[in-house]
Amino acid sequence: MLLLAATGYFSCAGAQGYETSVPATADFSEAPVVIFVCEHGSSKSLVAASLFNRMAEQRGSSVRALSRAVSSETVDTKVSPRLVQSMSGDGFNVETFRPRALSSAEAARAASVVVIGYEGKVESAGAASVERWNDIPPASLQYDSAKKGLTSHIDLLLRTLDAGKGKSRPTGE
């Protein structure tokens, strides 16, 4: 596995031997970006962004994803050791990943903002269209179940983004 900590990326190598990464920041002019948001930015959104980037790369899609926390008040400082171990089994090296809070500038430029398992308002989402996935179990405790649910949602989201050339359908906050 290649770890690109100095550039703000973490790398993930899948069973097929390819590598993808989840950037800490994104150049929104390069390709559409999906932002996955969970309360702490260190579990559900991280698994979702990792899976999304791998699946998008497999399909030849230029869309990439970021993982974010709901706010600077809720953001974790690191990924839990249990989730690091679970994700490592799938080829995702997230040990040095540092969660960040969603910014209003990121939300405004995103192709899609997906809030996972959080019922409250996401202030920094502003007027961005927000899709909610509230049927995902805690990834740090039920990794395999969370991964299965996220993969199903991501598959549909990728098809929607591909059909709309980067924009997902609005679903409202």
C-alpha positions in Angstrom: 0.0 0.0 0.0 1.2 3.5 -0.8 0.5 6.1 1.8 0.5 9.7 0.6 0.2 11.5 4.0 2.3 14.5 2.9 -0.2 15.3 0.2 -3.3 14.8 2.3 -4.4 11.5 0.7 -4.6 8.1 2.0 -4.3 5.1 -0.3 -6.3 2.0 -0.6 -5.3 -1.1 -2.6 -8.1 -3.5 -3.4 -8.0 -7.2 -3.9 -7.6 -6.5 -7.6 -4.3 -4.7 -7.0 -5.3 -1.2 -8.0 -5.1 1.8 -5.8 -7.5 4.6 -5.1 -7.4 7.4 -2.6 -9.6 9.7 -0.6 -8.3 13.2 -0.7 -8.3 15.5 2.3 -9.3 18.4 -0.1 -10.6 18.5 -3.7 -10.0 20.5 -6.8 -13.6 20.9 -7.9 -12.6 22.2 -11.3 -11.0 18.8 -12.2 -14.0 16.5 -11.7 -17.3 16.3 -9.9 -17.0 15.7 -6.2 -19.5 13.9 -3.9 -19.2 14.8 -0.2 -20.2 12.2 2.3 -21.0 13.6 5.8 -21.5 11.9 9.1 -21.6 13.3 12.6 -17.9 12.8 13.3 -16.4 12.4 9.8 -14.5 9.4 10.9 -16.7 6.4 10.3 -19.7 6.1 8.0 -18.6 9.0 5.7 -15.1 7.6 5.5 -16.2 4.1 4.6 -18.6 5.6 2.0 -16.0 7.9 0.4 -13.5 5.0 0.3 -15.9 2.6 -1.3 -17.2 5.3 -3.7 -13.8 6.2 -5.0 -12.9 2.5 -5.5 -16.2 1.9 -7.3 -16.0 5.0 -9.4 -12.4 4.1 -10.5 -13.5 0.6 -11.4 -16.3 2.1 -13.6 -13.9 4.6 -15.2 -15.8 7.5 -13.7 -14.0 10.8 -12.9 -16.3 11.6 -9.9 -14.5 11.4 -6.6 -15.6 11.6 -3.0 -14.6 13.3 0.3 -15.4 12.4 3.9 -16.6 15.2 6.2 -18.0 15.7 9.7 -21.2 17.7 10.3 -19.4 20.5 12.0 -16.2 21.6 13.7 -17.9 20.9 17.0 -18.6 17.2 16.2 -15.5 16.3 14.2 -13.2 13.5 15.6 -9.5 13.9 15.7 -8.8 10.4 14.2 -10.3 7.2 13.0 -11.0 4.6 15.7 -8.5 1.7 15.9 -11.3 -0.8 15.3 -12.4 0.8 12.1 -8.8 1.2 10.9 -8.4 -2.6 11.3 -11.7 -3.4 9.6 -11.0 -1.1 6.6 -7.4 -2.4 6.4 -8.9 -5.8 5.7 -10.5 -4.3 2.5 -7.2 -2.6 1.5 -8.0 0.8 2.8 -5.2 2.4 4.8 -6.9 5.1 6.9 -4.6 5.1 10.0 -3.3 8.6 9.2 -6.6 10.0 7.9 -7.6 13.1 9.8 -11.4 13.9 9.7 -12.4 17.4 8.8 -15.7 19.4 9.1 -17.7 20.2 6.0 -17.3 23.8 4.8 -20.0 25.8 3.1 -17.7 26.4 0.1 -17.2 22.6 -0.4 -21.0 22.0 -0.1 -21.8 24.7 -2.6 -19.4 23.3 -5.3 -20.2 19.6 -4.7 -22.1 17.5 -7.3 -23.9 15.8 -4.3 -23.9 16.0 -0.5 -24.9 12.8 1.2 -25.6 12.9 5.0 -25.3 9.5 6.5 -27.0 8.6 9.8 -27.5 12.1 11.1 -30.9 13.6 11.5 -30.0 17.2 12.5 -29.5 20.2 10.2 -26.1 20.4 8.6 -25.5 24.2 8.8 -22.6 24.3 6.4 -24.5 22.5 3.7 -26.3 25.8 3.1 -28.6 25.7 0.0 -26.9 22.6 -1.4 -29.1 19.7 -2.2 -28.7 17.0 0.5 -29.5 13.4 0.2 -29.9 11.4 3.4 -29.0 7.7 4.0 -30.4 6.9 7.5 -30.4 3.1 7.1 -26.7 2.5 7.7 -25.5 0.9 10.9 -22.5 2.2 12.8 -19.5 1.3 10.6 -17.1 1.1 13.6 -19.3 -1.6 15.2 -21.0 -3.3 12.3 -18.5 -2.8 9.5 -19.7 -5.5 7.1 -23.4 -4.5 7.4 -22.5 -0.8 6.9 -20.3 -1.7 3.9 -23.1 -3.7 2.3 -25.7 -0.9 2.8 -23.3 1.8 1.6 -22.3 -0.2 -1.5 -26.0 -0.5 -2.5 -26.6 3.2 -2.1 -23.3 4.1 -3.9 -24.1 1.9 -6.8 -27.4 3.8 -7.4 -25.7 7.2 -6.8 -23.0 6.4 -9.3 -25.6 5.4 -11.9 -27.5 8.7 -11.2 -24.3 10.8 -11.5 -23.2 9.0 -14.7 -26.7 9.6 -16.2 -26.7 13.3 -15.2 -23.0 13.8 -16.0 -22.0 14.7 -12.4 -25.1 16.1 -10.8 -27.3 13.9 -8.6 -31.0 14.4 -8.4 -32.1 16.9 -5.7 -33.7 15.4 -2.7 -33.9 18.3 -0.3 -32.6 18.7 3.3 
